[in-house]
Amino acid sequence: MAEFMTETKQGVGAQSTGQCAGHPSGHSAGAHPLDGHEAGVILERARTSVDPELRSALESLPGSMRRVALYHFGWEQADGSPAAGNAGKAIRPALVLAAAAALGGPGARTAAVRAAAAVELIHNFTLLHDDVMDRDTTRRHRATAWTVFGDADAILAGDALQALALRLLAEDPHPASARAAARLADCVVELCAGQHADTALELCRPGDVTLDEALAMAEAKTGALLGCACALGALYAGAPEEDVEALDAFGREAGLAFQLIDDVIGIWGDPGNTGKPVGADLVARKKSLPVVAALTSGTPAAGELAELYGVPYEEGDLERTVLAVERAGGRDWAQVQAADRMARAMQELARAVSDPEAAGGLLALAEFVTRRSN
């Protein structure tokens, strides 16, 4: 694992707490370098292990919801004909399986496949709902489900995926399944709270959102599920509670790093790689982490950005907005903060898994999520 910086850049913006008007209340010792190819192998192996469980679960849905779900996963076209589409990178199920293997070996990994599928179902439940709420029209290089089938069908299909996830765990005879189901249910509540905070922050004036608020929202929306994925793997390995909590913390910190990089890619990435239009969050005036860092930087560019964000997007404003975020330090802050979060993640991982060989899969995945470009 490459060494990460452990201090955030100073002067980007005050990180004071507070709420806007109307808003409701270095790598571990002994770690060895891992390349992206190893992460790719881990992700592909996870996808191969989990896809049969996912397909079986989706096939159990009533016809109308099954069609929407299979389309969303990329396995069917809108007309119901087969498709060899992209069901996503499988990062979250890969974390479940890697955590189980790190603490319990290959047998624990095999036993955790159903839990890994449950986590992936929850992730896709959130994607279906987020796309409706954010009015995103593209995901994984194709039209989002709500644009094809309508809001109601997309929302109901997402609800069904959540139910399928909990049913998978309820029917799993593994001794850890009940604890895993309870933990996953708690995670869903946290995800919903994070999404609620996100929508509430969007109603705030540009200058009224603090970095602490934005980071807390991102931890709930993104970090919580990655932490839960790692914790479920630890549960299926029979790990003691302190190791379960350490892996949850590892996943949360890695999740924040993931969100920071995702936000950077959303502004400066290549849409040919991401499958989503570049700058979509800026056009929608979303208060992503680089944007909030830029808005709170106290720089002249922050004022320009606040002025742009204070009015609806107009054609031709995108380039000015991107430059304002960058000049105000939003991009630099996000990249340094991502490195800092990964350093914290490595410290948490070392608490639970002291053997670098056993931690290899989790290290490779952590490297992948912070060095990806799409």
N, C-alpha and C positions, 0 to 999 in steps of 0.2 A: 504494500500500500504506500503510495506516495505520501510524503510528509505534508501535512496541512498547516496553514497559519493558525495560530491560536488566539490572536487578538484582532478585534474588529477595528476598522479605520475610524479614527476620531474626527469629530467636526462635521459629520454628515448631517446630523440633526439630533435634537434633544429627544431622549426616549422617555419622557415623563409620562406618567399615567394620567388618565382623564377620559371623559366621555364627551362626545359632541352633543349639541343640543338635540334632543329628540331621540338619542340613542340609548336603548335599554342597557340597565346594568348587565494533535499530531498522531498520529497513528500509534497503535498499541505496541508495547515492547515485544520485539521479536517478530513483528509482522513482516511478511515477505511481499515483494512486488507481485501484483496480479494484473493481467492485461484484460482488455475488453473482450478478447476472444473467449477467455475462460468464463466471463460473465455471460456471454452469448450462449455458450454450451449449457450453463446452468439454467438459463431462462428457457432454452429450447427443451431441455429435459423436463423442466417443470410443466411447460405447456403440454408435452406429450403425456405426462402423468395425469394431469388435471382435466384435460379436454374430454376424455370419455365420461368422467363424472358430471361435467358441465352439460354435455350433450344429453346425457340421460335425464338430468334434472329438467332441462328445457323441454325435452320431448314429453314430459309429464304434464305440461301446461295445457289448458284449453286452447283450441285452435287459434283463436284471434290473438291471444297474448303470446302463444308460441311463435307465431309468424313475426310479430314485432321483435321478440327477443332474439330469434335466430337471425333476423336482419341486423339487429344492433351488434351482435357478435361477429357479423361478417360471414355467416355460414349459409345465408340465403339471400337471394335478390328480393326486391320489393314485391315481385310477382310470385314469390314462393319457390322459384327455381333454385337449384343448388348454386353456391358460390364458394370459391376458394379465397375467402376474404381474410382480413387481418383482425384477429380477436384481441389484439393488444399485446404488450410485451410480457405479461405475466409476472411482473415484478413482485406483487404482493403474495401470490401463491408460492413463488420461488423463495421468498423470505420465510414463509411458514416451513417449507421443506428443509431449507438450509439451517434454520434454527433447530428443528427437530434432529437433524443429522449431527449438528455441532455438539448437542448435549446428550444425544441418545444413540447415535450411530445410524447405519443404514436401515435397521429394523424400525426405528422410530420414524424415519423419513417415510417409509412405506405406509406406516400406520396413520400418518398425518395427511394423506392425500385428500380424504374427504373434508378435513378442516381447511385445507388449502383451497379447495373448490368453493367452500362456503365463503371464504374471504373474497375470492374473485367475484362471486355473485353479489356480495355487498358492494364491492367497488363499482360494478356495472349498474347496480341500482342507483348509486349516487350520480353516475354519469348521465343516465337517462333523465333524471330529475334536473340535474344542473343544466343540461342542454336546453330544457324547456324554460327554466327560470332565466338563464342568461341569453336566450334566443340565439344560441350558436347554431349555425346552419351546416357546419362541416365537422366530422370527426372520423379519424382513421381513413382519410382520403375519400370519403363518401358522404352523402347527405345524412344529416342526423335523423333519428327515428321520428321525432315530432314533426319534421318537415315533410315526411313521407306519409305518416299514418295519422297525424294530428296530435294535439296536446294530450287529450284524454287517454288515447291508447298508449302513448309513451309513458305517461305517469302510471297508469295501471300496470303496464309491463314491469316497470321499476318496482312497484309494490310487490308484484308476484316474485321477482328475483329475491327480494328481502325475505319473503316467506320461505322460498326454496332453501335459502342459506340456513335458516334456523331449523328447517325440517331435516336437512342433511345431518346436522349435529344431533338433533333429537333422536334420530334413528341410528346413530353411530354407537355400536356396543363398546367402544373404547372407554376405559374408566375415566378419562379426562374430558369426555364429551360434554357433560353437564356444566362443568366449570368453564369450558370453552364457549358454550352457548351463552352463558350468563355474561361472560366477558365481551363477546361479540355484540350482544344486545346493548350493553352499556356503551360500547363503541359507537353503535348506530345513534344512540341518543346524543353523544358528543358530536358526531358528524352533523346531526341536524342543528345542534346549538351553534356549531361553527358556521353553517350555511346561513342560519338566522342572523348571526352577527355580521356576516359578509353583506347580506342584503340591507341590514340596518346601516352599516357604514357607508353604503352607496348613497344613502339619503343625507349624509353629512356634507357640509361645505368642505371644499378641498383642504382648507387649512385647519380643520377641526379634528382630524384623525391623527392619532399618535402612532409611533412605531410599535409601542408596547401593545396597543390594541390590534394592530395589523398582524403582529407576530402571534399573538394569542389566537386570533381567528385562524391563521394559517396552521398552527399546531392542531387545532380542533378539526379543521377540514381535511388536512393531509397527513400530519404527523400521527394523529390518533389511529388511523387504520394501519399504517406501516408498523406502529408500535404494537398494535393488537395482533398483527400477523406474526411478528416475532414472538410475542408472548404465547400465542396458541401453539407454535412449534415447540416452545419450551415446556408447555403443559403436556403435550403429547409425548415428550421425552421423559416425563416423570421428574422434571427438575424441581428443586426446592423453590419456595416462594421468592427468596431473594434473587435467584437467578432469573425467574420469570419477570420480576420487576426490572432487573437490569436490562434484559433484552427488550422489554417494552420501552424503556428510556432510550436504548440504542436506536430502535426503530423510529421513535418520535424525533430524535435529533436528526437522523438521516432523512426523515420525512420533511423536516423544515428545510434542510439543504436541498432536497429534491424540489420543493415548491419554489425556493429562491431561484434555482437554475431554470425551472419551468417558466417562471415569470420573465427571466432574462430572454429565454428562447422565444417566448410569446411576443417580445418587442423586437429583438434583433435576430431571430432565427430565420432559417430558410423555409418558406412555406412548402417547397417541394419535398422537404424532409418531414416537416411536422404534420402535414395534412390539414392544417388550419391556416386561414389567412393571417398574414403577419400584421401585428398592430391592432388586432380585433379588440383587445381589452382597452386600448387607448381610445379607439373610436367609440366604444361603449362607455368611456370615462370611468372604467373600473379602477379602484384604488388598490392595485397590486403592490407587492412589497417594494420594488424599485421606485414606483411612483410615489408612495408615501415617504420613502427615504428622501427622494428628491424634493417633495413638497415641504418637508420639515428641515431642509438643509440650511435655511437662512441665506441662501445665495441669491444673486439677481435672477438667475435662471429659475429659481423656485417661484419667484413672483410671476414670471412669464408663464410657467406651467400652471400655476393657480388660476391665472386669467383664462388660459385655454380651457382648463377643466371646469371653470365656472359657467360655461355656456355650452350648449349642445354642439356636437361635432359638425364642422362644415367641410365640404369637399376641399381638399388641398391642405388641411391642417395637420395631416398625419406626420409629415416630415418635420414640421416645426415642433410638434409634440415630442417626437422621438429625440430630437436634438436637445430639447429643453430638459428632458429626463436625464440624458447623458451628461450635459453640462452641469446640472445640479448635483451630480455624483451618484445618481440612483443605480447605475450599472455597476460602478466600482464597489459601492456599498454592498450590493446583493452578492457579488462574487466573493468578497472578503468574508461576509457574514456566512455564506455557504461553507467556506473553508473552516470557519470557527465552529459551526454546528457539527461538521464532520469530525473535528478534533474531539469534541465532547462525545460524539457517538462512539468513537474508538475507545475512549476511557470507560464508557458504560459496558461495551462489549468485553473489554479486558477483565471487568469484575466477574463476569459469568463464565467466560471461556478463555482460560489462560494459555491454552495450547494453540499456537498459530496454525498448525496443520488442521485442527478441528474447526477453527474459525475461518478457514480459507473461503468457503462459499459465501458467508456473510460479508467478509471483506471485499470479495470480488463484486458482489451486488452493490455494496456501498460505494465502491469506486465507480461502478457503472452509472449510478443515478446522478453523480455529481460531475461526470465527465462526458455526458451524452450531449448530442447536438440536435436531438429531435425528440 
